[in-house]
């Protein structure tokens, strides 16, 4: 029987030397202080056993993630053992959870490594010798009924890389985050029933994408999917857009118009930025959710909506209820089926897989071959908090691919602000990202208050489509006071 090839990496040269002395009589063993040195070997050689020491790993584990993904995608069945300390690298944890890597923790000695390695090899050989029984069950009943069984509802698929996949027709939503996995499972259950769904998440976190998946995974998939961006509509036209209007109901109503609820038929309507609806519009929306009934603007005829409703917001609705900006009855009605999408900075385990997906997408789209991605790029994107979430990551990777000329993608192809660690604002004014400079720490209390006040005014103006009247009303100040503050902070256009 040929000797197995074992690769061991550890920054502790003494530990590596001791392990080599014990194992070299049974294995063809290679020892290195850097795990990345295995990558050139994987091109031409088969590695049977990988043992890697992650106790001193200071990064998120981009290198071991890359190595393990390469091993899992190849045809070789490599046994992997990771020596870990109190904190497991973020990108290693999904591999451990999916049982593709054995983890050894606690007090680690040469003897404990050898004992665990021996048990893993014995189990691996036992599994390889187990008889295959699937064919017997497949041929046991040749005269079974050929009647087509009803299609079961879609379920979350777990891939070999520890990813949970929400499958759709034209797209999939994939994540390695345990919190997001649970959210997807709950959302898929809700999506298989005729209930209104509320999605909360920062701009660019994937609310529209996920809403499309809910539609595609439901029996309504052959009906229309209609996306209504409420924040992009003038407030006095939102009701007409949703429910339609009759000719002459207002000045510009020159003809009858069917609203989105009629156009959607039995499909799905996504109402994005639900928080911008005025109280009177919230009342009518609540009626549609409860009874399905509505009247077009200027009409006495009652229609019945047959569409499923998905509503979304980048703001938590509970504070809006406390401020009197959102109706409590509508909030409690929507809150029963609320699903929160984590921002990308809180699910770093998804950053590298998404990065690779976007690289593949854009090299095919633009016809630019990418032969290798340098680890420096992965390190840079993992250290950046992505205030623009998935949408920002997608645009950044498109830029990087376009500027790659030699087939090797590296950190130099990233935008200057990411390389410099300059982090922009999120859509949530309560969130502060990045490091404060000494100048920030030295500012007076008055300057800090003024900065916060300016940001609040900017956010409220944006929310109200830059209507000063509505902004002043929401802030509880007069238009004159708002005007003076905007002038003070150089916000006049």
Secondary structure, DSSP 8 states (H G I E B T S, - for coil): ---EEEEEE-S-HHHHHHHHHHHTTTEEEEEES-GGGGTTHHHH---SEEEEE-TT--S--HHHHHHHHHHHHSS---EEEEE--SS--HHHHHHHHTTSSEEE-SS--HHHHHHHHHHHHHHHHHHHHS---HHHHHSS-TT-------------EE-TTS-EEEE-SS-EEEE--HHHHHHHHHHHHHHTSS--EEEE--TTSSHHHHHHHHHHTSTTTTS-EEEEEGGGS-HHHHHHHHHEE-TTSSTT--S-EE-HHHHTTTSEEEEESGGG--HHHHHHHHHHHHH-EEE-BT---EEE--SEEEEEESS-HHHHHHTTSS-HHHHHHHHTTEEE---GGG-GGGHHHHHHHHHHHHHHHHT----EE-HHHHHHHHHS--TTHHHHHHHHHHHHHHT--SSEE-GGGS-HHHHTT-----SSTT---S---HHHHHS-HHHHHHHHHHHHHHHHHHHTTT-HHHHHHHHTS-HHHHHHHHHHTT---
